[in-house]
Amino acid sequence: MNEGRVFGFAGRWLPRLRVYGREVGAVIRVDVAELERRQEICMEPLCDPDLMSALAVLPYRTPISWDTIDPVIQATLDNAPEGTLLKGRRTVERIYRPALDVVGIVKRSKSWLVALEAVSLFAPHAPRGLVLLGQGDDRSVRLRAVQVGVGLARHQPVSGTVLLERPSRAHVRGGPKHWAFTEVVLAQWLELHNSSAQAFS
């Protein structure tokens, strides 16, 4: 069951994303064309943070002169895997782009503090939603959720899941760290679905 729907997170549901020492649910939206391009050349998810930082120096699909690039970054780009760059004698062009977007992160818990701690590290990557289980006094919890930009819902066996507060995108950032995060998510999704692009069709 896609528990992100109550927060308006539309996409594919990854029930057990394990990263940063946490286990959460994630809703993802996949760029199928990019994923198929990668699979045609057997390009694996990228897990090198230095490579991500170097790629982020280059604009997407715009040739840049090698002479304008720092030599240290050049050395990293020289070893970039197939499918990330178009390299010429005088110019280099980034063709890498993330193959998916993380639409939302969701955590279920009986404890507000446990759930908040679990999703705190994901603030730069996606809106976050907490589903609290059972009954409880939500007044102070709702106030705190608004302050930190976390969506809040309460699930009870009889009444189901009720949205209390909507999540915010105020803390979400792009860049190389976010790209690296999406590659980790992609690797786990492909492992779950036997590396098939058809899982996203």
N, C-alpha and C positions, 0 to 999 in steps of 0.2 A: 504494500500500500504506500502510495506517495504521500508522505506526511507533509510535504512542502506545499501542497495545494491550498491548505488553509491559510497560508501566508501569501498566496498568489504566485508561488514559484512554479512556473510551467516548464516542463521538460522531462527528461529521462531521470528515473530515480535510481540512485546508487545507495543501497541501504547501509552499507558498512564501508565507509571511507576511513582508512587508517593512515594518519599522517600527524606529525608533530607529537607523537605519543598519545594521540586521542583517537577515539572512534566515534564518528558522527555519520549522519545521513547527508547526502548531497543531491541536489537537483542540477542536472547539466543540460546544456544545449550544444549540439555537435555541428561543426562545419563538415558536412559529409563530403563535399568536394575536396577539401583539404585532407581529410582522412584517407580518401581513396587515392589521392595523389601520393601520399606517403606510402601506402601499402603497395602501390605499383612499383616503387623503387626499394621496397623492404626497409623503409626508414623507421627505426625504433623511436619510442619516446625519448626525449633528451633529458638527461639527468645531471648535466654539468653546469653548475651555477656560474662559473667563469665564462663559459661559452654563451650563456644567456645574457650576461652583462655586455659581452662583446657584440653580440647580435643587436642589442638594444641601441648601440651607437649608430646603427645604419637605419635609414628610412626604408619603408617597405617598397619594393619594386622601383627603386630609384638608383641608378648607377652612381657610385661615389669613387672619386680618385683614390687609389691606394696611398698617394703622397699626402693626403689630408688626414690619414688615420695614424694614431699613435703606434709606434713599433711594437709595444707590448701587446696591444689589441690585435695588431696584424698577425703576430705569432699565434694567437688563439684562433683567429679566423682561418689561418692557413691549415689548421687541423680540424676544421668544422666538417661534420659528416655530410655525405651526399644528400642533396635535397634541401639544404639550408641556405646556400649561396649560389649565385652565378659569378664565377671568377673569370676575369679577363686579365690581360697583361697590364693594363693601366687602370682598370676599374673593378669594383666589386659591387654586387647587388644582393640585398637580402630578399630571399623568396620564402623564408620561414615565416609562418604565422601560427598562432595557437590553433589547435584542431578542435578545441571546445571552449565553452564559457561556463563557469560555475555560476548558476543562477541563484542558488541559495544553499545555506548550511542549516541542518536541523538536528536538534538533540532532544531526546525524550528522557525525562527523569522525574523522580518524586521530589527531588531537592532542587530548588531554584539556584542555590549557590554552586552545586555540583554541575548543573547544566551550563550556567554562565561561565564557569571556569573552563569547561570543555570547549566552548565555542569562542573564547576570548581571542585566541591566536589567529582566528580566521577573519577578523575584522577587515584587513586590507584586501581580502580576496572576494568576498561575497556578502550580501545581506544574510543575517542570521535569525533563526527562529527557534524558540524553546517551547516544547510541549510538556507541560507539567501534568503529572498523573495524579488522579484522586482529588479529594476535596482540599480546600485551603483558603486562607484569607489573602486575596489577591491585591488589596489596595496598595500596600507598600511595595509589593513586587512590581506592580504595574508602573508605579512612579519611577522605580529604578530602571525598568526596562526602557522607558521613554528616554531617560537620561543617557543611557549607553547605546541607544539605537537598536535594541534587540527586539524582534517580534515576540509576542507572547500568546500562547493558547493554553487552554485547560481541557484535558481529556478525562471524561468520566464514562464508566461502562454504560450507563443508561442513556445519558444525553449526547454522547459522542464528543467530538472535539469542537470547541467554541473559540473563535478568535477574540482575544482581548486587546492586543495592541499590534499594529502593523510594524514591520521592520523598516529600518532606514538604510539608505545606500551612502550615507554621509561619510563613512570611513573607508569606502572601497577605493583602492588605488590600482593602477596598471603597472606596467614596467617589468623588468627582468625577473624579479622575485615572484610576481604573479604568474608570469609565463612558466617559470619552473614549477610552481604549484599546479598549474593546469596539466603539465606533463606527467606529474605524479598521479593526478586523478585519471588521466587518460590511460596510463599503464595499468591501473587497477581495474578500470572498466573493461579494457581489452582482455585482461586476464580472466575476468568474470565471464566474458562472452566469447572466449576462444579466439580472440584477435580478429573477429569478423566485422567488417564494415557494414554488413547487412543488419547488424544489431541496431544501427542508427537509422535505417531506411524507413 
